[in-house]
Amino acid sequence: MSISRQFIRFAAVGASGTAVQYSILYIGTAMFGIRVAAAASGVGYMCGSVVNYLLNYFFTFESGKSHAEAATKYFSLLAVGFCINTGLMALLVHQLDWNKWIAQFFTTGIGLIYNFLGSRFWAFKEAPNSN
């Protein structure tokens, strides 16, 4: 499958995880105020990542790897992505006083590129045939 087609699938799958993340960001800040924007975004990121793993495994990358290997790599990749997401949200919202939605949109774009490249070239990459 071409990289552009795979990226489109990845982005479409990512929209579902993003919807989960943004919903939790909204609920968290509506209930507890802006002071929890980074934490709410982080919790949303974790919840959305489970949805994204399953859809990416079966639909985007049609992986033949065991779940033990693919999930370990994928969630290791996302652990770094979580730090990027939460760190950027803390910086942009709490230090630089950006609007939480503008900050989250910007952060999501960076995460999309990082997660796609890591997923394609590491987490779901099939081992070369040894024939």
PAZAPA-4460 file (N, C-alpha, C; in steps of 0.05 Angstrom, whole numbers, plus 32768, in hexadecimal, padded with zeros to 4 digits):
% residues 131
    n_x    n_y    n_z   ca_x   ca_y   ca_z    c_x    c_y    c_z   seq   type   mol
   8011   7FE9   8000   8000   8000   8000   8012   8019   8000     1      M     A
   800A   802D   7FF1   801B   8045   7FEF   801A   8054   800A     2      S     A
   802F   8063   800E   8032   8072   8027   801C   8087   8029     3      I     A
   8014   8093   8012   7FFF   80A8   8013   7FE4   809C   801A     4      S     A
   7FDE   8085   800F   7FC4   8077   8016   7FC4   806E   8033     5      R     A
   7FDB   8064   803B   7FDD   805B   8057   7FDA   8073   806A     6      Q     A
   7FE6   808A   8063   7FE4   80A2   8074   7FC7   80AB   8076     7      F     A
   7FB8   80AA   8060   7F9C   80B1   8060   7F8C   809F   8072     8      I     A
   7F91   8085   8071   7F84   8072   8083   7F8B   8078   80A0     9      R     A
   7FA5   807D   80A4   7FAF   8083   80C0   7FA1   809C   80CB    10      F     A
   7F9F   80B0   80BA   7F92   80C9   80C3   7F74   80C4   80C9    11      A     A
   7F67   80B4   80B8   7F4B   80AF   80BD   7F47   809F   80D7    12      A     A
   7F58   808B   80DB   7F57   807C   80F5   7F5D   808F   810C    13      V     A
   7F70   80A0   8108   7F78   80B3   811D   7F62   80C6   8125    14      G     A
   7F50   80CB   8112   7F39   80DD   8118   7F28   80D2   812F    15      A     A
   7F25   80B7   8130   7F15   80AB   8145   7F23   80AE   8160    16      S     A
   7F3D   80A9   8161   7F4B   80AD   817A   7F4C   80CB   8182    17      G     A
   7F4E   80DC   816E   7F4E   80F9   8174   7F33   8102   817F    18      T     A
   7F1E   80F6   8175   7F03   80FD   817F   7F01   80F5   819D    19      A     A
   7F0C   80DE   81A4   7F0C   80D5   81C0   7F1D   80E9   81D0    20      V     A
   7F34   80F0   81C7   7F46   8102   81D5   7F39   811D   81D9    21      Q     A
   7F2E   8128   81C4   7F22   8143   81C6   7F0A   8143   81D8    22      Y     A
   7EFB   812D   81D8   7EE3   812B   81E9   7EEC   812B   8207    23      S     A
   7F01   811C   820D   7F0A   811B   8228   7F16   8136   8230    24      I     A
   7F24   8144   821E   7F2E   815F   8223   7F17   8172   822A    25      L     A
   7F02   8170   821A   7EEB   8181   821F   7EDE   817B   823A    26      Y     A
   7ED9   8162   823F   7ECB   815A   8258   7EDD   8161   8270    27      I     A
   7EF7   815B   826E   7F09   8161   8284   7F0A   817F   828B    28      G     A
   7F0D   818F   8276   7F0F   81AC   827B   7EF4   81B8   8282    29      T     A
   7EDE   81AD   8278   7EC4   81B7   827F   7EBD   81B2   829C    30      A     A
   7EC6   819A   82A6   7EC0   8193   82C1   7ED4   819F   82D5    31      M     A
   7EED   81A1   82CE   7F02   81A8   82E1   7F11   81C2   82DA    32      F     A
   7F0A   81CE   82C3   7F17   81E7   82BC   7F30   81E4   82AB    33      G     A
   7F39   81FA   82A1   7F50   81FA   828F   7F6A   81EF   829C    34      I     A
   7F6B   81F0   82B6   7F84   81E7   82C4   7F8B   81CA   82BF    35      R     A
   7F78   81BA   82B4   7F7E   819E   82AF   7F7F   8198   8291    36      V     A
   7F83   81AC   8280   7F83   81A7   8264   7F98   8193   825B    37      A     A
   7FB1   8195   8265   7FC6   8182   825E   7FBF   8166   8267    38      A     A
   7FB6   8163   8280   7FAF   8149   828B   7F97   813C   827C    39      A     A
   7F83   814C   8277   7F6B   8142   8268   7F73   8139   824C    40      A     A
   7F84   8149   823F   7F8E   8142   8225   7F9E   8128   8226    41      S     A
   7FAE   8124   823A   7FBE   810C   823D   7FAD   80F3   8242    42      G     A
   7F99   80F5   8252   7F86   80DF   8257   7F78   80D8   823D    43      V     A
   7F6F   80ED   822F   7F62   80E8   8215   7F74   80DB   8201    44      G     A
   7F8E   80E3   8201   7FA2   80D7   81EF   7FA4   80B9   81F4    45      Y     A
   7FA5   80B1   820D   7FA8   8095   8214   7F8F   8085   820C    46      M     A
   7F77   8090   8210   7F5F   8082   8209   7F5C   807F   81EA    47      C     A
   7F62   8095   81DC   7F61   8094   81BF   7F76   8081   81B3    48      G     A
   7F8C   807D   81C1   7FA1   806C   81B6   7F99   804E   81B4    49      S     A
   7F88   8046   81C6   7F7E   802A   81C5   7F6D   8026   81AC    50      V     A
   7F5B   8038   81A7   7F4A   8037   818F   7F5C   8037   8176    51      V     A
   7F6F   8049   8176   7F81   804C   815F   7F92   8033   815A    52      N     A
   7F9B   8026   816F   7FAC   800E   816C   7F9C   7FF9   815C    53      Y     A
   7F84   7FF3   8166   7F75   7FDE   815A   7F6E   7FE4   813C    54      L     A
   7F66   7FFC   8137   7F5F   8003   811B   7F78   8004   8109    55      L     A
   7F8E   800D   8114   7FA6   800E   8104   7FB1   7FF2   80FF    56      N     A
   7FB0   7FE1   8112   7FB9   7FC5   8110   7FAA   7FB7   80F9    57      Y     A
   7F90   7FB9   80FA   7F80   7FA9   80E6   7F7B   7FB8   80CC    58      F     A
   7F77   7FD2   80CD   7F6E   7FE1   80B5   7F85   7FF0   80A7    59      F     A
   7F94   8000   80B5   7FA8   8011   80A9   7FC0   8001   809F    60      T     A
   7FCB   7FF0   80B1   7FE4   7FE2   80AA   7FE0   7FC5   80A4    61      F     A
   7FC8   7FBA   80A9   7FC1   7F9E   80A4   7FD8   7F8D   80AE    62      E     A
   7FDF   7F91   80C7   7FF7   7F84   80D2   7FF4   7F66   80D6    63      S     A
   800A   7F58   80D1   800B   7F3C   80D6   801B   7F36   80EF    64      G     A
   8025   7F4B   80FC   8035   7F47   8115   8023   7F3D   812B    65      K     A
   802F   7F31   813F   8020   7F29   8156   8018   7F43   8165    66      S     A
   8003   7F41   8174   7FFB   7F59   8184   800F   7F5F   8199    67      H     A
   801D   7F4B   81A3   8031   7F50   81B7   8047   7F62   81AC    68      A     A
   8050   7F5D   8194   8066   7F6D   8189   805B   7F88   817F    69      E     A
   8045   7F88   8170   803B   7FA1   8165   8031   7FB4   817B    70      A     A
   8023   7FA9   818E   8018   7FBA   81A4   802F   7FC6   81B5    71      A     A
   8043   7FB5   81BB   805A   7FBF   81CA   8068   7FD6   81BC    72      T     A
   806D   7FD3   81A3   807A   7FE8   8194   8067   8000   8191    73      K     A
   804E   7FFC   818B   803B   8012   8186   8038   8022   81A0    74      Y     A
   8033   8015   81B6   802F   8024   81CF   8049   8031   81DA    75      F     A
   8060   8025   81D3   8079   8033   81D9   807C   804C   81C9    76      S     A
   8075   804B   81B0   8075   8062   819F   8062   8077   81AA    77      L     A
   804A   806E   81B2   8036   8081   81BC   803E   808C   81D8    78      L     A
   804E   807E   81E7   8057   8089   8201   8067   80A2   81FC    79      A     A
   8078   80A2   81E8   8087   80BA   81E1   8074   80CF   81D6    80      V     A
   8061   80C6   81C5   804D   80D9   81BB   803C   80E6   81D1    81      G     A
   8036   80D6   81E6   8028   80E1   81FD   8038   80F7   820A    82      F     A
   8052   80F3   820D   8063   8108   8219   8064   8121   8208    83      C     A
   8066   811C   81ED   8066   8133   81DB   804B   8142   81DD    84      I     A
   8035   8134   81DC   801A   8140   81DE   8016   814F   81F8    85      N     A
   801B   8142   820E   8016   814E   8228   802A   8165   822E    86      T     A
   8043   8161   8226   8056   8176   822A   8050   818F   821A    87      G     A
   8049   818B   8200   8041   81A2   81F0   8028   81B0   81FA    88      L     A
   8015   81A0   8203   7FFC   81AD   820E   8003   81BD   8227    89      M     A
   8013   81B2   8238   801B   81C1   8251   802A   81DA   8249    90      A     A
   803C   81D9   8236   804B   81F0   822E   8038   8205   8221    91      L     A
   8029   81FC   820D   8019   820F   81FE   8002   821B   820E    92      L     A
   7FF4   820B   821D   7FDC   8215   822C   7FE4   8222   8246    93      V     A
   7FF5   8214   8255   7FFA   821D   8271   8011   8231   8273    94      H     A
   8024   8230   8260   803A   8243   8261   8037   825A   824D    95      Q     A
   802E   8254   8235   802C   8268   8220   8010   8273   821D    96      L     A
   7FFD   8269   822D   7FE1   8272   822D   7FD3   8270   8213    97      D     A
   7FD8   825B   8203   7FCA   8256   81EA   7FAE   824D   81F1    98      W     A
   7F9B   8250   81DF   7F81   8244   81E1   7F84   8226   81E1    99      N     A
   7F76   8217   81F2   7F7A   81FA   81F4   7F74   81EC   81DA   100      K     A
   7F61   81F5   81CA   7F59   81E8   81B1   7F6E   81ED   819C   101      W     A
   7F78   8205   819A   7F8E   820B   8187   7FA7   81FA   818D   102      I     A
   7FAD   81FA   81A7   7FC4   81EA   81B0   7FC1   81CC   81AA   103      A     A
   7FA9   81C2   81AF   7FA4   81A6   81AA   7FA4   819F   818C   104      Q     A
   7F99   81B1   817C   7F9A   81AD   815F   7FB7   81AC   8155   105      F     A
   7FC7   81BF   815D   7FE3   81C0   8156   7FF2   81A6   815F   106      F     A
   7FED   819F   8178   7FFA   8187   8183   7FF1   816E   8175   107      T     A
   7FD8   816C   816D   7FCE   8155   815F   7FDC   8152   8144   108      T     A
   7FE1   8168   8136   7FEF   8167   811C   800B   815C   811F   109      G     A
   8019   8164   8134   8034   815A   8139   8032   813C   813F   110      I     A
   801F   8135   8150   801C   8119   8158   8015   8107   8140   111      G     A
   8004   8111   812E   7FFC   8102   8116   8015   80F9   8106   112      L     A
   8026   810C   8101   803E   8106   80F1   8051   80F3   8100   113      I     A
   8056   80F9   8119   8067   80E8   8129   805C   80CB   812B   114      Y     A
   8043   80C8   8131   8037   80AE   8134   8036   809E   811A   115      N     A
   8030   80AC   8104   802F   809E   80EB   804B   8093   80E3   116      F     A
   805F   80A4   80E5   807A   809B   80DD   8083   8084   80EF   117      L     A
   807F   8086   8109   8087   8071   811C   8077   8058   8118   118      G     A
   805E   805A   8111   804D   8042   810D   8055   8034   80F3   119      S     A
   8058   8043   80DE   805F   8037   80C4   807B   802B   80C3   120      R     A
   808E   8039   80CE   80AA   8031   80CB   80B5   8021   80E3   121      F     A
   80A4   801D   80F8   80AE   800E   810F   8099   7FFC   811B   122      W     A
   8084   8007   8125   8071   7FF6   8135   8063   7FE1   8124   123      A     A
   805A   7FE7   810C   804B   7FD4   80FC   805C   7FCA   80E4   124      F     A
   8074   7FD2   80E2   8085   7FCB   80CB   808A   7FAC   80CC   125      K     A
   8084   7FA0   80B5   8089   7F83   80B3   80A6   7F7E   80AF   126      E     A
   80B0   7F68   80BA   80CC   7F60   80B6   80CF   7F58   8098   127      A     A
   80E6   7F5F   808D   80EB   7F57   8071   80EC   7F39   806E   128      P     A
   80E3   7F2F   8057   80E4   7F12   8052   8101   7F09   8050   129      N     A
   8106   7EF3   805B   8122   7EE8   805B   8125   7ED3   8045   130      S     A
   8115   7ED4   8030   8117   7EC1   801A   812E   7EC7   8008   131      N     A
***
